[in-house]
Each structure stands twice: as structure tokens, then as C-alpha cells.
Amino acid sequence: MDHELSTDSEATYRLPRSVTPSRYDLTLEPSLDTATFEGHEAIAVTVHEPVTEIVLNAKELEVLDGSLEAADGSAIDLEKVVLDAGSERVTLGLADTATPGEWNLRLRFRGTLNDRMVGFYRSRYDDEGASYVIAATHFEATDARMCFPCWDEPDLKATFGVTVVAADGLTALSNAPEIERRSLPDGRVRVRFADTMI
């Protein structure tokens, strides 16, 4: 009896395994002035069975648009995006059926740099009489979903390639070494980090 309850509970909270990720190529663009961020990601996924929707975790994010791209360059657009705040999930309705195989899920999204020290958040610190605002992350145990749409479950490990676009003069750090820094025409810098496992 307890086992059945556990299984039912697990089915309620676990994501479907019809689509699973292997690599995230994630770009984050925080704005400390507006306490917001935008991002985009390309997620290498395996579709295990024909699907017309993809379900992943997202909390306090707005998915702006996206597509599912095949290796041959063809793409299936998103037909609808349904956010469920209660289950902390987003369901991406596809305009056509995705067949089993390797795909790239491309999403654009935005959110707020909250002040609760979870997900992608803002904080203040004082140094020599001056006050500074920073953006930081805290993803344990299930708060990566507050920064980017993802499969935020411990058994779905993936490789991450992270890029941060920030105002020139700010320091961008990740849990992997910086491998490229490029100045942008708008005065910001694009900082790319080596791939890491999370």
C-alpha cells in the first residue's frame, strides 16, 4: 500500500521521460538596473517516443518562443506554451509530432532577479562604504527551474555550456573556467565558460 502511494506521488511530481536532455547551451543576460534577466538555450534532447508536447520544469519564468530542431535543419515550432505554477512545469505544445531521435530544443525566456536567495537572484553587499548589487544563483535542491526551463531532477544529469552577457566592468563567474571574452557593440561583454557537468 505505501509503495503504491509512493509511486502515485512520484508520478505526480516527476517529469515524463519521453524526452530527456544531454546538454544545455545556456546564455543568461542579467540586468542589475531593472532586476530582470533574459536568456536563451539550446538543449540537446533525445525524443524516445513520438510526442506532440514536451514537459519540463519552469518557475517564475516567461517562455517567449522556441522551436524543436532536427539534425537536418527542419524545425517544429511551438504552438502553445502553458505554465503551471502549482507543479512548477511548462508544457510546450508542438505544431507537429516529433519522432524518436536526437533534436535541439531552442527556447527564449525571461524572469525577475528575485531577492529571496533562490534560483537566479539579486543581492547587495557593502565594501569600503559603498553598496553594490550582484546577481547570483542558488539551484539546490530544485531551484535551477527559477533561472531557465530545464529537467530539474537529480537523475537527469547533463553537460552545461554557460555564457553570461553583462555590462563591461562587471565580473562574471561560473563553476568552470572562462574560455572566451568578447566585447559587444552595446558596451556589454559576452563571457563563455567551459562545459561542466551538473
C-alpha positions in Angstrom: 0.0 0.0 0.0 2.7 2.5 0.9 4.6 1.6 -2.3 1.6 2.4 -4.4 1.2 5.7 -2.7 4.8 6.5 -3.3 4.5 5.5 -6.9 1.4 7.7 -7.4 3.1 10.6 -5.6 6.3 10.2 -7.8 4.2 10.1 -11.0 2.5 13.4 -9.9 5.8 15.2 -9.4 8.3 13.6 -11.8 8.6 14.8 -15.4 7.7 12.4 -18.2 10.7 10.5 -19.6 9.5 10.7 -23.2 12.1 13.5 -23.9 15.4 13.7 -22.0 18.3 16.2 -22.1 22.0 15.5 -22.6 23.5 19.1 -23.0 22.4 22.6 -22.3 23.9 25.6 -24.1 22.7 28.4 -21.9 23.1 32.1 -22.3 22.0 34.5 -19.5 21.7 38.3 -19.8 21.0 39.8 -16.4 20.2 43.5 -15.9 21.1 44.7 -12.4 19.4 48.0 -13.1 16.0 46.5 -13.8 16.4 43.3 -11.6 15.4 41.2 -14.6 17.1 38.8 -16.9 16.6 37.3 -20.4 18.1 34.1 -21.6 18.1 31.6 -24.4 19.1 28.0 -24.5 19.7 25.2 -27.0 19.1 21.8 -25.2 20.3 18.7 -26.9 17.5 16.2 -26.3 16.6 12.6 -27.1 13.0 12.0 -28.1 12.2 8.4 -27.0 8.7 8.1 -28.5 6.5 10.2 -30.8 5.5 13.4 -28.9 3.3 16.4 -29.5 4.3 18.2 -26.3 7.4 18.5 -24.1 7.1 19.0 -20.4 9.9 20.5 -18.3 10.4 22.5 -15.1 10.0 26.3 -15.0 9.1 28.5 -12.1 8.5 32.3 -12.2 9.7 32.4 -15.9 8.1 33.5 -19.1 8.9 31.4 -22.1 8.8 33.8 -25.1 9.2 31.5 -28.0 11.0 28.4 -29.2 11.3 25.5 -31.6 12.4 21.9 -31.8 15.1 21.5 -34.5 16.2 18.2 -36.2 19.7 17.4 -37.3 18.7 18.1 -41.0 17.8 21.7 -40.1 14.0 21.2 -40.2 12.1 22.6 -37.2 8.8 22.2 -35.4 7.5 25.5 -33.9 5.9 25.8 -30.5 2.2 26.0 -31.0 1.4 26.9 -27.3 3.2 27.4 -24.0 1.3 26.5 -20.8 2.9 27.4 -17.5 1.6 25.6 -14.4 2.7 27.5 -11.3 1.5 24.7 -8.9 3.5 22.0 -10.4 6.4 24.3 -11.5 6.2 23.0 -15.0 5.9 24.3 -18.5 4.2 22.3 -21.3 5.4 23.1 -24.8 2.8 22.2 -27.3 4.4 21.4 -30.7 2.9 22.3 -34.1 3.6 18.8 -35.3 4.7 15.4 -33.9 8.4 14.9 -33.1 9.6 11.5 -34.0 12.1 9.5 -31.9 15.7 10.7 -32.3 18.1 13.5 -31.5 16.8 17.0 -31.5 17.7 20.5 -30.3 15.1 22.4 -28.2 15.6 26.1 -28.5 13.9 28.4 -26.1 13.9 32.2 -25.3 12.8 33.2 -21.8 12.9 35.9 -19.2 12.4 36.3 -15.5 13.0 38.5 -12.5 16.1 38.6 -10.3 14.3 37.9 -7.1 15.5 38.9 -3.6 14.9 35.6 -1.9 18.3 34.0 -2.5 16.9 31.1 -4.6 17.2 30.5 -8.3 18.7 33.5 -10.1 18.6 36.3 -7.6 20.0 39.7 -6.7 21.8 40.6 -3.5 23.6 43.6 -2.0 27.0 43.8 -0.4 29.0 46.7 1.1 32.6 47.3 0.6 34.6 50.3 1.9 31.4 52.3 2.5 29.9 51.7 -1.0 26.9 49.4 -1.6 26.9 47.1 -4.7 24.2 44.9 -6.3 25.2 41.5 -7.6 23.3 38.7 -9.4 24.0 35.1 -8.2 22.5 31.7 -8.4 21.4 29.0 -5.8 20.0 26.0 -7.6 19.8 23.4 -4.8 17.7 21.4 -4.5 15.2 22.2 -7.2 15.7 25.9 -8.0 17.5 25.8 -11.3 14.0 26.0 -12.8 13.8 29.6 -11.5 16.7 30.5 -13.8 16.0 28.6 -17.0 13.5 26.0 -18.3 15.1 22.6 -17.6 14.7 19.0 -16.5 15.4 19.9 -12.8 15.5 16.3 -11.5 18.6 14.6 -9.9 18.6 11.6 -12.2 18.7 13.7 -15.4 22.3 14.8 -15.5 23.5 16.8 -18.4 26.5 18.8 -19.7 26.2 22.6 -19.4 27.9 25.3 -21.6 27.2 28.6 -19.9 27.6 32.1 -21.4 26.9 35.3 -19.5 26.3 38.7 -21.2 26.9 41.6 -18.7 27.9 45.2 -18.5 31.6 45.8 -19.2 33.4 46.2 -15.9 31.4 43.6 -14.0 32.9 40.2 -13.1 31.2 37.1 -14.5 31.9 33.8 -12.9 30.7 30.2 -13.3 31.8 26.8 -11.9 34.0 26.3 -15.0 37.0 28.2 -16.4 36.4 31.2 -18.7 37.3 30.3 -22.3 36.2 33.3 -24.3 35.5 37.0 -23.7 34.2 39.3 -26.4 33.2 42.9 -26.3 29.8 43.8 -27.8 28.8 47.0 -29.7 26.3 47.9 -26.9 29.0 48.1 -24.2 28.4 44.7 -22.7 30.7 41.7 -22.8 29.9 38.1 -23.7 31.8 35.7 -21.4 31.8 32.0 -22.3 32.8 29.2 -19.9 34.0 25.7 -20.5 31.4 22.9 -20.4 30.7 21.5 -17.0 28.6 18.6 -15.5 25.9 19.4 -13.1 
